[in-house]
Amino acid sequence: MSNRFSESASKGVNTTASEDTEEAAQAALGDEGVEEAQLNVKLPKALRDAFKQKCKSEGRTMSWVVKQAIRDYISKDK
């Protein structure tokens, strides 16, 4: 089963810390019309499996949950 999150991740767009500030601000607001970049994270297998199961039980993709966590993290100081 394909979704827009897995399709975007499979494209693997690389970005750098020198991204345009306006583009980064738009990316923080949502996914529509924004170029996406892939983030790879090493986790203990048990943690990844538990995360995957919890996301599945809540009907959410792992990508969506990670994006929300990052949005929450960067907006908490604003």
ZIKARA-V672090 format. One record per run of one state. SS is the DSSP state (h for helix, s for strand, l for the rest). FROM is the first residue (numbers start at 1). LEN is the number of residues. If there is no record, write none. Layout:
# ZIKARA-V672090
[[SS,FROM,LEN] [SS,FROM,LEN]]
This chain:
# ZIKARA-V672090
[[l,1,3] [h,4,8] [l,12,9] [h,21,9] [l,30,15] [h,45,13] [l,58,4] [h,62,14] [l,76,3]]
